[in-house]
Amino acid sequence: MRKVLSMIFAAAIVLGNIGFTNVQPVMGVEIETEAASAVLMDAASGRILYEKESHKELPPASVTKIMTLLIAAEAVDSGKVKLTDVVTASENACKLGGSQIYLEPGETFTLEQMLIAIAVGSANDGCVAVAEHIDGTHEAFVEEMNCKAQELGLKNTHFANAYGLPAEGHYTSAYDLAVISREALKYPLIRKLTSIKEYDLREGKFKLWNTNKLLWWYPGADGLKTGWTNEAKYCLASTVERNGLRLICVVMGVPQVRGHFAESMKIYNYGFAKYEFKQFAPAGQKQGVVKISKGAENEIAALTEKAFGATVEKGKDKNFWVETKLNPEINAPIEKGQKLGEVRLFQNDQLQASVNLVADHTVARAGFVDQLNRTMKSVFGF
């Protein structure tokens, strides 16, 4: 921790006074923050570890683009679009001000390059170009953003555009942004895009620098997005992973230049000082065996789909117990990764986490002759 704090203060010296106050880890929830609204979330469970006015409706500025990237990632994942698609800039996309890559009408980039321009360079024009490529019009894409917000159960969010410039009816909350960020982290593409520190466009003629300085200043930071307008002030939704514990922090309405970084680091210091991830099984660990009916094999191993554990307050990691539920038998064919059951983690009587148990390999259905031989053997003993 001493090394982390020295890095933070070194950054403050280089960059000037960025509003550090009470940076030492706080062992209570009485964190004083300059943010108008803030939240700290455990990414694994979605549990809130700290909050201040977390449901207050505020303008999010370019942090909006996390939802834009989420819709795009879903479109890629579903096969609706491909990262290699050629995206052509329309006149509509080229009209926007604010942060941009200065698209010219008819200029083309791959979808992946456009998404990098959004994630790293906060390109407003890139947002419209991507929106039009995925849904035909910017308006249809924004409607999809709002549908996703409803699907996620967000109560204090409505989008009027895909880029975050001030507009009537464009607002969200720190809590809702944390939920969007948690959903976005399900897609490795988004963390890959938002963790890029620098990128060359137009054969090196146009340099993009990531506006999220936590990528340089705070160990374990690997996403997501900054935002600023006069109306919104300084905003940041970010994520940090250390020793298996991944946290999401959102700060909104921070008045000081670079203050959104200082406030986020202060809140993260509290989170990592107070909580840890207690692992009970790594990803891919065998948790049992399931019998196979009518398969080329008689049984299959059930593995943890991901690391199995829970975020706990340090010093309060007692009275945990595990419950494993497996299908006693399953019919072939079986696909690798197919769910065979689940393992659940309790502390006292409270469910803390659950992880799917999945097949470790593919098993084909046995042929007719094999099935007949097995039947004869079971009936007649030969």
N, C-alpha and C positions, 0 to 999 in steps of 0.2 A: 504493500500500500504506500510505503514511503517513496518508493521509486515512481509510482503512478502520480503521486502528488507533486513530486519534483518536476515531472514532465509537464504537468498542468501549469505550474507557476512559471516554468521556462517559457511556455507559449505565451503567457500573460506579459512577460518582460519584452518579448520580441514584438508582440502585436499591440502593446500599449494597455492601458487600463480597460479591461473588458468586464468590469463589474463583479469580480469575485467577492462574495461575502459568505462566511460560514462554510468554507469548502470542506472542512474536516467532516468525516462521516458522522452523521447524526444518529444516535441510538434510540430516538423516539420518533414519533410521527410529526413533531412540531418543527418541520422544516420551513424556514422562511424563504420564499422565492419571489422574485420580481415578476414572474409570469402571472398574467391575469387568470390563467387556467392551466392546470398541469395534472398529469397522471403517470403513475409507474405501474406497469402490468407485467405479471409473470407470463411469458409467451407460451409456456407449456399448457397451463391450465386456464389462462385468461383471468386469473385472480388479481384484484387490485391491491397493490402493496402500499400505495400512497396516492392521495388525490387532493386537489384544491380546485374548487369550482369546476369539477370535471365535466359537468353536463351543460355548462353555459354555452349558449349559441354564439359563435364568433366567426369572423371571416378567416379562412384558412390560407389565403394567398396560394403560393405554388405547392403547398403540401397537398392540395387537391390532386396533384399528379400521381399520388400513390394509387388513388382509385382509377385513374386513367391507365396506369401501368397494370393494375389488377385486371381490368376488363380486357386489355390487350393480351396479357398472359393467359387468361382463360380462353381467348379466341385461338391462340397458338396451340394450347394444350388440347383443345377439342378438334383441331385440324381445320378450323374455319379459315385460318390464314397461316402462312409460313414465314419464318424469319427471313427467308431468302426472297420473299415477294418484293417486287419493285413498287415503291410508293411514289406517286407523282404529285408534286405540290400544285394545288389549285390557286387561283387568284384570291379566293376566300382565305386560304391559309396564309397567304403572303401579306395580308392587310394588317396583321396584328402587331401591336407594339409590345413594350416590355422586354423581358429576356427572350431572345430568339437566336436562330442561326441564319437569319436573313435569307430565307428561301426565295427563289425566283419562280414565277409561274412556269410550270413545265419541268422544273428541276427534279431530278430523281435520286432517291437513295433506297437502299434495301430497308425493309421493315426493321431489321435489327439495328441499323445505323440510326434510324429515326427514333427508336426507343432509347438508344444510348444518348442521343441529343436531348431527349426529354429527361432522362434520369440524371445525367451528368450536367448538361448545360441548361436545364430547365426551359427548354425551347417551347414557347407558346405556339409558334407557327407549326412546329413538329406535332404538337398535340392535335391540332385541327387536321393536318395531313393524315395522321394515323387514324383519327376518328372517321374521316371520310373513307379511308381505305377499308376499314373494318365494317362500318355500318352504312356507308353510302353518303350520309350527311352528318355534320357535327351535331345537329339537333337530335338525331336518332341515337347517336352514341351517348349523349348526355342523358337521354331517357333511360338507356341501359344502365348508366351509372346510378341513377336514382332507384331503378328496380333492384340493383344489387344492394343498395343501402337498405331498402325495405327487407330484402331477403336476409340480411345480416341482423335485422331487428333494431336498426339505428333509429332513435327517437328524435334526435336533434340535428339532423343532416338533410340538406337539400342542395343539389348542384344546379347552377345555371349555365356553366360552361365546363370544358375539360381542362382548363389551364390555370384558373384561379384568379384572374384579374377581377377587381371589384364589380359586382353586379347585384341587382336586387334579387333577393331570394337565394343567395349563394352563401351558405353557412354550414358549419358543423361544430363539433365539440371535441375537447381533448379526449374524452372517453371514446367517442365514436371513431376518431382517428386511430386510436390504439387498436380498436377492434378491426378496422380496415387494414392496419399494418400487420396485425396477427394473421389475418386471412391472406394477405399478400405474401407473407413468409412461407406459406405452404408451397409456393412456386419458386424453385431454385433460380429461375430466370430473373426474378425481380431482385433477389439479393445479389446476384451476379451483376446486374445492370447498375444498381445503386451503390455498389462498392467500388466501382471503377473510379480511380482518382483523376485520371486525365485521359484524353482521347483526341486523336487527330482526325478531322474531317477534311474533305476536299483535298485529299492527297497531302495532308500536312499543312495546308494553307490556312486552316481555321482550327484553332486549338480550343478544346473544351477542358475546363477545370471544374471538378466537383465542388459545389458550394458548401457541402457538409464537412466542416473542418474537423469534426470528431474522428473522421477516418485517419487523420494524421495525429491528433492530439490525445485520443483516448483508446488505450489498448483494448482490443476485442470488438471495437465498433466496425460494423460492416453494412450499414444502410441507415436511413432510407431517404428522407427528402426535407430540404429547407423551404422556407417561404418568407417573403416580405412584400408588403405594400404599406403605404402611409396609413391606410385604414386598419390593416391587420397587425401592423408592427412586425416584430421578428418571431417566427414560428419554426418549430422543428419537431418532426417525428423521426425517432432514431431507434436503433436496436444494437445491443451489445451482448456478446456471449463470452463467458469465462467459466472454465471448469464445469461445463455442462449446464450452467445456469444462463438462460437467455432472458433478458429483460427488454421491454419496450418502454420508451419514455416519450411523452408528448408535452411540449410546452407551447403555449400560445400567448400572443399579446405581450411579448417582452419588449420594453421600451428601448433598452440600450443596444447600441451596435455590438454585435457578437455576443450579446447577453444570452441569446438562446442556447449557445454552446456552454457558457458558464453555468447557467441554471440547470441544464440537462446533466452536466458532469456532477454537480452538487447532488442531484437526486439519485443518479447512478451510484455515487459514493455511498449514500445511505443504503441503497438496495443491496449492494454487494457486501457491505459491512454487516448487514443484519440477516441476510438470507443466503442459503446455499442449496445446491441440487444434490439430493441424496439418491444415489443410483442403487437399484436392487438387481438389475440385469442389463447388460449392454445390448445393443441391437444385434439380432442374429443369434442369440443364445437359445439353445434347445431347452424347452420347457415341458416336453412330453412327447408321446407317440400316439398316433391315431391309426386304428385299423382301417384297411381299405377293402371294400367289397367290389368284386368283379374287376379288379385292377391287375396290371402286369406285375405289381408288387403287392405284398400283403400289408405293409404298414408304411407310415411316413412320419418324419419328424416335424414337430410344430415349433417354430422359432419366433422370438419376439420381433415384431415388425419394426420397432424403433427402441431406443434406449428407454428402459422402464424405471421410473423413479418419480420423485415429487420434490417440489420446492418447499423447504422447511425453514423455520426460523432457527438460527444457530443456537444450539444448546437445548432445543426442544424436538429432538429427533427420536423419541422413545415411543414404545407401544405401537409399532407398525406391524401389520400382518398381511399376508398375501393369500388371495383366493384364485385358484386356477380352474377355468371351465373349458373343457374340451369336448368336441363331438366324440362319442364313443366309437362311431364307425361312419365312414363316408364313402359314397359310391364314386368309382372312377368314371370318366377321366378327371384328373385333378391338375389344375394349372399352378405353376410356381407362383407363390405369393397369395394364393387363395386362402381366405380366412377359414381357420379350423377351430377357432375358439378365442378366448381372451383371458388375460390375467389382470386382476384388479388389486389395487393397493389401498389398504385402510389404515387409518390412525385411530385407535380406539374403535368407534363404530362409524367414523366418518370416511366416506370414499374420497381418496386423494387423487387417484389417477387410474387409468385403465389403458391397456395396450392390446392390440390384436395379436393373436398367434397365427402364423401363416405357414403354408407348405414350403418346405425348403427346396423342392424341385418338382418338375412335372412328372405325372404318372399316367400312362396311357391305359385305356380299357383293355382288358385281356381278351384275346381271341376266343372263338367258340371252343376250339379244341382244348385250350388251357383251362377254360371254365369247366368243361366236361370232366377233364382229368381231376380237377380239384374236388368236384362233386363226388366222383367215384371214390376218391381217397377218403373223403370225410364220411361217406356212407358205408363203404365196404372195407376201409382200412388199407387199400392198396392203390 
